[in-house]
């Protein structure tokens, strides 16, 4: 995810600046029609800002025909193609920009990013180094160079370049954290994360402390204060604050951390054990317990968690555990670490294969390999090892559920049905197996059969909010509105930190034309995850229903900043522009919708 966001941040912000602000910095000579080219290039930059990429391309191309040696249109074209993920075309146009202005750091950065997108890492490095030579303090050039070294696994050059960066810049900081994780320096990754956020954490903590000093009854401030104190390495104060707090927010996970930092091993274990029984922290709490106690059962329990949660503090505690861990335990550690950097699934697989050398049918190792290879996109290898587990342990429900999911990944839904059904028969109270089987039946339009399995999943686990959502859709389609909204409310209550629950309930309210409730849910989803493009699109759709085209346009552009391939966003954007009488932009938005539907 982080690597995707790195590219998205760079393209969305840096190239926007290049296309709109920096675009006019360098003016070339030997032009044919400068004024006309400028007009087209400025129009292209405006369309780029509006995410109307085909129109932007047309304007930039017109500018190049008017003035082939003008820099701005080639920079603009390269920026558009980078945004659309077309590395080949981006390299071609960025190369022309560099031919015109070899000593422009901006042009070199665009050329480097185009090569990076096209996976020409050697050429990307050359361009980034040239940009740094021209503008030594340019953070975008530094980020590009670090991206190249990270992807090329050139650790020495990455570290050298990273150490030279003096200013704060979030994409570079994220790369540094991910680099430490990949190298197995888990404690360093946590320390970097805390260091980069230290100033903000200290400022926020001071404000909370002052607020509580003024009004001690504002107990709702304590949970955030306690979390911040732990991040700042002040566990004794966190424990003291916990003794004062009388609210209902669960803080067992935080107490596990604070007591561990204070050297209270037994209290730490009790905190993590209580946290594992709660809603939100089962996975990292069980991982922490596995590292503290060495009890392998905690690893098995961890990966039964219904919610994936990455926690750098817990990951950091595993670094010492790795030093003396067995190959199987190392495989478990790297399986968890793979959630932070997928490449570490390779190390998990290597350790699991070591186990199989002496124990060819070791069940946990086989299941780990199934997970690792699936995560690495090696589905056939995953099937092979899970099938070996099924051959040795046909009584284990896990193997049949996994085989069903793997077969489904390969597009064979019919073959997945008996496998998932068998998992449910063998373990009839497992909420994940019940939900997966119900979902599969749902996808095959067997709603009446799916509903009972959703209901059983809900009964088996209060965390089955996906089952609640899907069952609500079935109930709503059957005209059972009260039952549907009750399920959606339960889904939100069961997992209030997951934006999907709010998005689904918002969609229900919108279908009922309860616009205020719908907008409130969409706003909450976006508060939890500002990058949730679907929530922004549905909120914009609601505003259009309320004749608020300006708000809809703003929200749709926010959604397209995240993902330029949201077809529904463009269809709605076309309608919004139409309502505002902006027919040219309306038609351009429809062209973008066609681009997504038919990329050719």
Secondary structure, 3 states (H helix, E strand, C coil): CHHHHHHHHHHHHHHHHHHHCHHHCCCCCCCCCHHHHHHHHHHHHHHHHCCCHHHHHHHHHHHHHHCCCCHHHHHHHHHHHHHCCCHHHHHHHHHHHHHHCCCCHHHHHHHHHHHHHCCCHHHHHHHHHHHHHHCCCCHHHHHHHHHHHHHCCCHHHHHHHHHHCCCCCHHHHHHHHHHHHHCCCHHHHHHHHHHHHHHHHHHHHHHHHHHHHHCCCCHHHHHHHHHHHHHCCCHHHHHHHHHHCCCCCCCHHHHHHHHHHCCCHHHHHHHHHHHHCCCCCHHHHHHHHHHHHCCHHHHHHHCCCCCCCCCHHHHHHHHHHHHHCCHHHHHHHHHHHCCCCCCHHHHHHHHHHHHHHHCCCCHHHHHHHHHHHHHCCCHHHHHHHHHHHHHHCCCCHHHHHHHHHHHHHCCCHHHHHHHHHHHHHHCCCCHHHHHHHHHHHHHCCCHHHHHHHHHHHHHHCCCCHHHHHHHHHHHHHCCCHHHHHHHHHHHHHHCCCCHHHHHHHHHHHHHCCCHHHHHHHHHHHHHHCCCCHHHHHHHHHHHHHCCCHHHHHHHHHHHHHHCCCCHHHHHHHHHHHHHCCCHHHHHHHHHHHHHHHCCC
